[in-house]
Amino acid sequence: MTRMRLSGVVAIDKDVVINAYLKLNPEYRDVCKDILLDGFSGLYTPVITNQILYELLEELISRYRVDEEIVKIIVNGIIMSEHWMKVNYTFKTVERAREIQSLYGLSLSTSLLIATLEEYSIKKIVSGRGDLVIYPYIEVVNPFKK
């Protein structure tokens, strides 16, 4: 796979972080590692929402059984980085998520992610979630497509 160059402000989904750190697929791992390294280096502004952070924690611990100390290192690296933008959602965001869910038939989780990005005017996300493509406001960059 070719190296992916990002610019501007770009949300990073949990699947990118998971594939960067775990040895699930060597080809995807290299692409995802490059994406994260560029973000940690300040070549673009990576964004993580509190929802993505929660989903990342949940998946690393429950699904992949990653040691909690390793999870702490991964999560703290993102939280403590001066280059990463961290965003939260509000009650207003949840209301908007319900509207998006109703209009587009998406899950509440995906709708909440979209509403959060929309609220912060973030128009691009790196993600393998296919259902994000349905929403016209967000440009989805899929690092897992060849």
C-alpha atoms as an extended CHARMM CRD file, in Angstrom:
* protein
*
       146  EXT
         1         1  MET       CA              0.0000000000        0.0000000000        0.0000000000  PROA      1               0.0000000000
         2         2  THR       CA              1.1420000000        3.5240000000       -0.6660000000  PROA      2               0.0000000000
         3         3  ARG       CA              1.9380000000        6.0090000000        2.0570000000  PROA      3               0.0000000000
         4         4  MET       CA             -1.0330000000        8.2040000000        2.9170000000  PROA      4               0.0000000000
         5         5  ARG       CA             -0.2990000000       11.9300000000        3.2850000000  PROA      5               0.0000000000
         6         6  LEU       CA             -2.7930000000       13.9370000000        5.3010000000  PROA      6               0.0000000000
         7         7  SER       CA             -3.0550000000       17.6690000000        5.8170000000  PROA      7               0.0000000000
         8         8  GLY       CA             -5.1960000000       20.0120000000        7.8460000000  PROA      8               0.0000000000
         9         9  VAL       CA             -7.4240000000       18.8290000000       10.6590000000  PROA      9               0.0000000000
        10        10  VAL       CA             -8.3450000000       15.1410000000       10.4030000000  PROA      10              0.0000000000
        11        11  ALA       CA            -10.2470000000       12.9090000000       12.8190000000  PROA      11              0.0000000000
        12        12  ILE       CA             -8.6860000000        9.5230000000       13.4750000000  PROA      12              0.0000000000
        13        13  ASP       CA            -10.9830000000        6.5830000000       14.1470000000  PROA      13              0.0000000000
        14        14  LYS       CA            -10.2400000000        3.7730000000       16.5850000000  PROA      14              0.0000000000
        15        15  ASP       CA             -9.5510000000        1.2080000000       13.8440000000  PROA      15              0.0000000000
        16        16  VAL       CA             -6.5500000000        3.2450000000       12.6720000000  PROA      16              0.0000000000
        17        17  VAL       CA             -5.0560000000        3.3640000000       16.1730000000  PROA      17              0.0000000000
        18        18  ILE       CA             -5.7550000000       -0.3240000000       16.7700000000  PROA      18              0.0000000000
        19        19  ASN       CA             -4.1620000000       -1.3770000000       13.4920000000  PROA      19              0.0000000000
        20        20  ALA       CA             -1.1390000000        0.8570000000       14.1270000000  PROA      20              0.0000000000
        21        21  TYR       CA             -0.3700000000       -0.8050000000       17.4610000000  PROA      21              0.0000000000
        22        22  LEU       CA             -1.5580000000       -4.3950000000       17.0700000000  PROA      22              0.0000000000
        23        23  LYS       CA             -0.1920000000       -6.9490000000       14.6370000000  PROA      23              0.0000000000
        24        24  LEU       CA             -3.5200000000       -7.7090000000       12.9840000000  PROA      24              0.0000000000
        25        25  ASN       CA             -2.4210000000       -7.1380000000        9.3860000000  PROA      25              0.0000000000
        26        26  PRO       CA              1.1720000000       -6.1070000000        8.5390000000  PROA      26              0.0000000000
        27        27  GLU       CA              0.1210000000       -4.1570000000        5.4410000000  PROA      27              0.0000000000
        28        28  TYR       CA             -2.4930000000       -2.1170000000        7.3080000000  PROA      28              0.0000000000
        29        29  ARG       CA             -0.2030000000       -1.7160000000       10.2940000000  PROA      29              0.0000000000
        30        30  ASP       CA              2.4280000000        0.1170000000        8.2610000000  PROA      30              0.0000000000
        31        31  VAL       CA             -0.1300000000        2.4910000000        6.7340000000  PROA      31              0.0000000000
        32        32  CYS       CA             -1.7720000000        3.1940000000       10.0910000000  PROA      32              0.0000000000
        33        33  LYS       CA              1.5670000000        3.6560000000       11.8610000000  PROA      33              0.0000000000
        34        34  ASP       CA              2.5990000000        6.2180000000        9.2390000000  PROA      34              0.0000000000
        35        35  ILE       CA             -0.7010000000        8.0770000000        9.7000000000  PROA      35              0.0000000000
        36        36  LEU       CA             -0.2050000000        8.2580000000       13.4700000000  PROA      36              0.0000000000
        37        37  LEU       CA              3.5050000000        9.1240000000       13.2650000000  PROA      37              0.0000000000
        38        38  ASP       CA              2.7540000000       12.0150000000       10.8960000000  PROA      38              0.0000000000
        39        39  GLY       CA              0.1290000000       13.2580000000       13.3560000000  PROA      39              0.0000000000
        40        40  PHE       CA              2.4010000000       12.9380000000       16.3870000000  PROA      40              0.0000000000
        41        41  SER       CA              5.0480000000       14.8160000000       14.3830000000  PROA      41              0.0000000000
        42        42  GLY       CA              2.6720000000       17.6790000000       13.6330000000  PROA      42              0.0000000000
        43        43  LEU       CA              2.4950000000       17.1720000000        9.8550000000  PROA      43              0.0000000000
        44        44  TYR       CA             -1.2730000000       17.4790000000       10.1880000000  PROA      44              0.0000000000
        45        45  THR       CA             -3.6290000000       17.9260000000       13.1660000000  PROA      45              0.0000000000
        46        46  PRO       CA             -5.0600000000       14.5850000000       14.2740000000  PROA      46              0.0000000000
        47        47  VAL       CA             -8.3460000000       14.7540000000       16.1670000000  PROA      47              0.0000000000
        48        48  ILE       CA             -9.7760000000       12.2760000000       18.6300000000  PROA      48              0.0000000000
        49        49  THR       CA            -13.2370000000       12.5280000000       20.1300000000  PROA      49              0.0000000000
        50        50  ASN       CA            -13.9860000000       11.3310000000       23.6480000000  PROA      50              0.0000000000
        51        51  GLN       CA            -16.3220000000        8.7780000000       22.0570000000  PROA      51              0.0000000000
        52        52  ILE       CA            -13.5550000000        7.3540000000       19.8410000000  PROA      52              0.0000000000
        53        53  LEU       CA            -11.2590000000        7.2810000000       22.8520000000  PROA      53              0.0000000000
        54        54  TYR       CA            -13.8400000000        5.3040000000       24.8200000000  PROA      54              0.0000000000
        55        55  GLU       CA            -14.4260000000        2.8900000000       21.9300000000  PROA      55              0.0000000000
        56        56  LEU       CA            -10.6530000000        2.4700000000       21.5610000000  PROA      56              0.0000000000
        57        57  LEU       CA            -10.2650000000        1.6190000000       25.2490000000  PROA      57              0.0000000000
        58        58  GLU       CA            -13.2010000000       -0.7820000000       25.1680000000  PROA      58              0.0000000000
        59        59  GLU       CA            -11.9450000000       -2.6180000000       22.1040000000  PROA      59              0.0000000000
        60        60  LEU       CA             -8.3230000000       -2.8610000000       23.1990000000  PROA      60              0.0000000000
        61        61  ILE       CA             -9.2570000000       -4.2060000000       26.6280000000  PROA      61              0.0000000000
        62        62  SER       CA            -12.3610000000       -6.2940000000       25.9330000000  PROA      62              0.0000000000
        63        63  ARG       CA            -11.9120000000       -7.5460000000       22.3970000000  PROA      63              0.0000000000
        64        64  TYR       CA             -8.1330000000       -7.7580000000       22.0140000000  PROA      64              0.0000000000
        65        65  ARG       CA             -7.2490000000       -8.3200000000       25.6940000000  PROA      65              0.0000000000
        66        66  VAL       CA             -4.3260000000       -5.8910000000       25.5180000000  PROA      66              0.0000000000
        67        67  ASP       CA             -2.5070000000       -5.4880000000       28.8150000000  PROA      67              0.0000000000
        68        68  GLU       CA             -3.8600000000       -2.4560000000       30.6780000000  PROA      68              0.0000000000
        69        69  GLU       CA             -0.3860000000       -0.9050000000       31.0190000000  PROA      69              0.0000000000
        70        70  ILE       CA              0.0330000000       -0.9940000000       27.2320000000  PROA      70              0.0000000000
        71        71  VAL       CA             -3.4510000000        0.4880000000       26.7880000000  PROA      71              0.0000000000
        72        72  LYS       CA             -2.5100000000        3.2480000000       29.2200000000  PROA      72              0.0000000000
        73        73  ILE       CA              0.6270000000        4.0500000000       27.1980000000  PROA      73              0.0000000000
        74        74  ILE       CA             -1.3280000000        4.1820000000       23.9230000000  PROA      74              0.0000000000
        75        75  VAL       CA             -4.1370000000        6.3470000000       25.3030000000  PROA      75              0.0000000000
        76        76  ASN       CA             -1.8830000000        8.6450000000       27.3250000000  PROA      76              0.0000000000
        77        77  GLY       CA              0.3190000000        9.1670000000       24.2720000000  PROA      77              0.0000000000
        78        78  ILE       CA             -2.6860000000       10.6050000000       22.4420000000  PROA      78              0.0000000000
        79        79  ILE       CA             -4.0780000000       12.5270000000       25.4050000000  PROA      79              0.0000000000
        80        80  MET       CA             -0.7330000000       14.1060000000       26.3440000000  PROA      80              0.0000000000
        81        81  SER       CA              0.3470000000       14.9530000000       22.7970000000  PROA      81              0.0000000000
        82        82  GLU       CA              0.3830000000       18.6600000000       21.9910000000  PROA      82              0.0000000000
        83        83  HSD       CA             -0.3360000000       17.8490000000       18.3550000000  PROA      83              0.0000000000
        84        84  TRP       CA             -3.5750000000       15.9520000000       18.9160000000  PROA      84              0.0000000000
        85        85  MET       CA             -6.8200000000       17.9080000000       19.1720000000  PROA      85              0.0000000000
        86        86  LYS       CA             -9.2090000000       16.3760000000       21.7050000000  PROA      86              0.0000000000
        87        87  VAL       CA            -12.9280000000       17.1080000000       21.3300000000  PROA      87              0.0000000000
        88        88  ASN       CA            -15.9460000000       16.3380000000       23.4660000000  PROA      88              0.0000000000
        89        89  TYR       CA            -19.6530000000       16.2290000000       22.7660000000  PROA      89              0.0000000000
        90        90  THR       CA            -22.4600000000       18.0290000000       24.5590000000  PROA      90              0.0000000000
        91        91  PHE       CA            -26.1980000000       17.5730000000       25.0770000000  PROA      91              0.0000000000
        92        92  LYS       CA            -26.6800000000       19.6500000000       21.9230000000  PROA      92              0.0000000000
        93        93  THR       CA            -24.4680000000       17.1850000000       20.0370000000  PROA      93              0.0000000000
        94        94  VAL       CA            -26.5760000000       14.2710000000       21.2530000000  PROA      94              0.0000000000
        95        95  GLU       CA            -29.7310000000       16.0130000000       19.9890000000  PROA      95              0.0000000000
        96        96  ARG       CA            -28.0810000000       16.5310000000       16.5920000000  PROA      96              0.0000000000
        97        97  ALA       CA            -26.9480000000       12.8900000000       16.5850000000  PROA      97              0.0000000000
        98        98  ARG       CA            -30.5440000000       11.7630000000       17.0270000000  PROA      98              0.0000000000
        99        99  GLU       CA            -31.5320000000       13.9030000000       14.0120000000  PROA      99              0.0000000000
       100       100  ILE       CA            -28.7250000000       12.4070000000       11.9200000000  PROA      100             0.0000000000
       101       101  GLN       CA            -29.6920000000        8.9070000000       13.0580000000  PROA      101             0.0000000000
       102       102  SER       CA            -33.2810000000        9.5000000000       12.0280000000  PROA      102             0.0000000000
       103       103  LEU       CA            -32.4230000000       11.0890000000        8.6670000000  PROA      103             0.0000000000
       104       104  TYR       CA            -29.7450000000        8.6210000000        7.5570000000  PROA      104             0.0000000000
       105       105  GLY       CA            -30.6230000000        5.4010000000        9.4000000000  PROA      105             0.0000000000
       106       106  LEU       CA            -27.2210000000        5.2110000000       11.0540000000  PROA      106             0.0000000000
       107       107  SER       CA            -26.3910000000        3.7560000000       14.4620000000  PROA      107             0.0000000000
       108       108  LEU       CA            -26.4210000000        6.1630000000       17.3970000000  PROA      108             0.0000000000
       109       109  SER       CA            -22.6710000000        5.6370000000       17.8210000000  PROA      109             0.0000000000
       110       110  THR       CA            -21.9100000000        6.6330000000       14.2250000000  PROA      110             0.0000000000
       111       111  SER       CA            -24.4160000000        9.4920000000       14.3760000000  PROA      111             0.0000000000
       112       112  LEU       CA            -22.8150000000       10.8180000000       17.5560000000  PROA      112             0.0000000000
       113       113  LEU       CA            -19.3840000000       10.6970000000       15.9480000000  PROA      113             0.0000000000
       114       114  ILE       CA            -20.6770000000       12.5860000000       12.9050000000  PROA      114             0.0000000000
       115       115  ALA       CA            -22.4860000000       15.1760000000       15.0370000000  PROA      115             0.0000000000
       116       116  THR       CA            -19.3360000000       15.7580000000       17.0970000000  PROA      116             0.0000000000
       117       117  LEU       CA            -17.1940000000       16.2540000000       13.9980000000  PROA      117             0.0000000000
       118       118  GLU       CA            -19.8350000000       18.5270000000       12.5060000000  PROA      118             0.0000000000
       119       119  GLU       CA            -19.9840000000       20.6210000000       15.6990000000  PROA      119             0.0000000000
       120       120  TYR       CA            -16.2210000000       21.2350000000       15.5390000000  PROA      120             0.0000000000
       121       121  SER       CA            -16.2380000000       21.7970000000       11.7440000000  PROA      121             0.0000000000
       122       122  ILE       CA            -14.0530000000       18.7370000000       11.1620000000  PROA      122             0.0000000000
       123       123  LYS       CA            -14.7880000000       17.5530000000        7.6590000000  PROA      123             0.0000000000
       124       124  LYS       CA            -12.4320000000       14.6100000000        7.2690000000  PROA      124             0.0000000000
       125       125  ILE       CA            -11.9180000000       11.3230000000        9.1110000000  PROA      125             0.0000000000
       126       126  VAL       CA             -9.5690000000        8.4130000000        8.5410000000  PROA      126             0.0000000000
       127       127  SER       CA            -11.6950000000        5.3480000000        9.1560000000  PROA      127             0.0000000000
       128       128  GLY       CA            -12.6790000000        1.9690000000        7.8520000000  PROA      128             0.0000000000
       129       129  ARG       CA            -16.3040000000        2.4630000000        8.9550000000  PROA      129             0.0000000000
       130       130  GLY       CA            -18.3180000000        2.0810000000        5.7830000000  PROA      130             0.0000000000
       131       131  ASP       CA            -21.4620000000        3.6710000000        7.2290000000  PROA      131             0.0000000000
       132       132  LEU       CA            -19.7180000000        7.0490000000        7.5870000000  PROA      132             0.0000000000
       133       133  VAL       CA            -19.6780000000        7.3530000000        3.8040000000  PROA      133             0.0000000000
       134       134  ILE       CA            -23.4640000000        7.8040000000        3.8250000000  PROA      134             0.0000000000
       135       135  TYR       CA            -23.2110000000       11.2270000000        5.4580000000  PROA      135             0.0000000000
       136       136  PRO       CA            -22.3540000000       13.9690000000        2.9330000000  PROA      136             0.0000000000
       137       137  TYR       CA            -20.7150000000       16.3870000000        5.4080000000  PROA      137             0.0000000000
       138       138  ILE       CA            -17.7790000000       14.0980000000        6.1910000000  PROA      138             0.0000000000
       139       139  GLU       CA            -15.0260000000       13.0050000000        3.7970000000  PROA      139             0.0000000000
       140       140  VAL       CA            -13.9770000000        9.4860000000        4.7530000000  PROA      140             0.0000000000
       141       141  VAL       CA            -10.4260000000        8.4100000000        3.9460000000  PROA      141             0.0000000000
       142       142  ASN       CA            -10.2750000000        4.6340000000        4.1930000000  PROA      142             0.0000000000
       143       143  PRO       CA             -6.7030000000        3.4620000000        4.8770000000  PROA      143             0.0000000000
       144       144  PHE       CA             -7.7350000000       -0.1530000000        4.3540000000  PROA      144             0.0000000000
       145       145  LYS       CA             -8.7430000000        0.2310000000        0.6910000000  PROA      145             0.0000000000
       146       146  LYS       CA             -6.2020000000       -0.8020000000       -1.8790000000  PROA      146             0.0000000000
